[in-house]
Amino acid sequence: MDDLDRRILSILRRDARTPYTEIADRVGTSEGTVRNRVDRMTEEGIIERFTVTTRTGNVKAMIEISVEMNVDTAAVGERMVDWEEVDFVWQVSGEDDIVLVVDAVDTRAVNELISQAREMDEVKSTKTRLILDERLG
């Protein structure tokens, strides 16, 4: 991945629907080059998906999860990916092992996710942070 790929990705992160012609103008290349690079990055798994961010009035939160020692953290995260309210599952370094980014209808639904995580044998503890404001960077 080179600097042109990074500049293309930066534009797509802010708005995945940006036309390739506009991206080409902004990065100083042709539409065909942008299209080929996006196709390549998609095939290589650099671009995992094109998604929509919404302002639904829902409660967004990060649920930080610590798991027991000698646990397959990736396997625990894979099970959590399927939970309906979960937008992202991140494996992280530091005090916690997994962070869930969730978009739930209300705080009760967030609490149900926390309880669901705590019921897993591998989970040692959880901490939750409500997301108060969100900006694209």
C-alpha positions as CSV (number, residue, x, y, z in Angstrom):
1,M,0.0,0.0,0.0
2,D,1.4,3.4,-1.0
3,D,0.6,7.0,-0.4
4,L,-2.0,7.1,-3.2
5,D,-3.8,4.2,-1.7
6,R,-3.8,5.9,1.7
7,R,-5.2,9.1,0.2
8,I,-8.0,7.2,-1.6
9,L,-8.8,5.3,1.7
10,S,-8.9,8.5,3.6
11,I,-11.6,9.9,1.3
12,L,-13.6,6.7,1.3
13,R,-13.5,6.5,5.1
14,R,-15.3,9.9,5.3
15,D,-17.8,9.0,2.6
16,A,-17.8,5.5,1.0
17,R,-20.2,6.8,-1.7
18,T,-17.7,9.4,-3.1
19,P,-17.7,9.0,-6.9
20,Y,-14.4,7.7,-8.3
21,T,-14.2,10.7,-10.6
22,E,-14.3,13.0,-7.5
23,I,-11.7,11.0,-5.7
24,A,-9.5,11.1,-8.9
25,D,-9.7,14.9,-9.0
26,R,-8.9,15.2,-5.4
27,V,-5.8,12.9,-5.5
28,G,-4.6,13.9,-8.9
29,T,-5.0,10.7,-10.9
30,S,-7.5,9.1,-13.3
31,E,-10.8,7.6,-12.5
32,G,-9.6,4.2,-13.9
33,T,-6.6,4.3,-11.5
34,V,-8.9,4.9,-8.5
35,R,-11.3,2.2,-9.6
36,N,-8.4,-0.3,-10.1
37,R,-6.8,0.5,-6.7
38,V,-10.2,0.2,-4.9
39,D,-10.9,-3.1,-6.6
40,R,-7.4,-4.4,-5.7
41,M,-7.7,-3.2,-2.0
42,T,-11.1,-4.9,-1.8
43,E,-9.7,-8.2,-3.2
44,E,-6.7,-8.0,-0.9
45,G,-9.0,-7.5,2.1
46,I,-7.6,-4.0,2.9
47,I,-11.1,-2.6,2.3
48,E,-13.3,-5.0,4.2
49,R,-16.7,-3.4,3.5
50,F,-18.5,-0.3,2.5
51,T,-20.8,0.8,5.2
52,V,-23.3,3.4,6.4
53,T,-23.0,5.5,9.6
54,T,-26.3,6.6,11.0
55,R,-27.6,9.0,13.5
56,T,-30.5,7.0,14.7
57,G,-31.0,8.4,18.2
58,N,-29.7,5.1,19.5
59,V,-27.3,4.7,22.4
60,K,-23.7,4.0,21.2
61,A,-21.2,2.5,23.6
62,M,-17.8,0.8,23.8
63,I,-17.9,-2.3,26.0
64,E,-14.4,-3.1,27.1
65,I,-13.9,-6.8,27.9
66,S,-11.1,-8.7,29.7
67,V,-10.9,-12.4,29.2
68,E,-9.3,-15.1,31.3
69,M,-5.7,-16.1,30.6
70,N,-5.1,-18.9,28.1
71,V,-8.3,-18.1,26.2
72,D,-8.6,-17.8,22.5
73,T,-9.5,-14.1,22.3
74,A,-10.2,-14.3,18.6
75,A,-12.7,-17.1,19.1
76,V,-14.5,-15.1,21.8
77,G,-14.6,-12.0,19.6
78,E,-16.0,-14.1,16.7
79,R,-18.9,-15.2,18.8
80,M,-19.6,-11.5,19.7
81,V,-19.5,-10.4,16.1
82,D,-22.9,-12.1,15.5
83,W,-24.7,-10.1,18.2
84,E,-27.1,-7.8,16.4
85,E,-26.2,-4.5,18.1
86,V,-22.5,-5.0,17.6
87,D,-21.0,-2.7,14.9
88,F,-17.3,-3.6,15.5
89,V,-15.3,-6.1,17.5
90,W,-11.7,-5.0,18.2
91,Q,-8.9,-7.1,19.8
92,V,-6.8,-4.6,21.7
93,S,-3.7,-4.4,23.8
94,G,-3.5,-3.2,27.3
95,E,-5.7,-3.8,30.3
96,D,-8.6,-5.1,28.2
97,D,-8.6,-7.7,25.5
98,I,-11.7,-6.9,23.4
99,V,-13.7,-3.8,22.7
100,L,-17.2,-4.0,21.3
101,V,-18.6,-0.9,19.6
102,V,-22.4,-1.2,19.9
103,D,-25.4,0.7,18.6
104,A,-28.4,-0.2,20.8
105,V,-31.9,1.2,21.0
106,D,-31.5,2.3,24.6
107,T,-29.4,1.8,27.8
108,R,-31.4,-1.3,28.7
109,A,-30.3,-2.9,25.5
110,V,-26.7,-1.9,26.2
111,N,-27.0,-3.5,29.7
112,E,-28.3,-6.7,28.1
113,L,-25.2,-6.9,25.9
114,I,-23.0,-6.4,29.0
115,S,-24.9,-9.2,30.8
116,Q,-24.6,-11.4,27.7
117,A,-20.8,-10.8,27.7
118,R,-20.5,-11.4,31.5
119,E,-22.4,-14.8,31.1
120,M,-19.6,-16.1,28.9
121,D,-17.2,-18.3,30.9
122,E,-14.1,-16.8,29.3
123,V,-15.0,-13.2,30.3
124,K,-13.4,-11.9,33.4
125,S,-14.7,-8.3,33.6
126,T,-16.3,-5.6,31.5
127,K,-16.2,-1.8,31.5
128,T,-18.6,0.4,29.5
129,R,-18.2,3.8,28.0
130,L,-21.2,5.6,26.5
131,I,-20.3,7.5,23.3
132,L,-21.6,11.0,23.8
133,D,-20.5,12.5,20.4
134,E,-19.0,11.2,17.3
135,R,-17.0,12.9,14.6
136,L,-15.2,11.6,11.5
137,G,-11.5,12.2,11.7
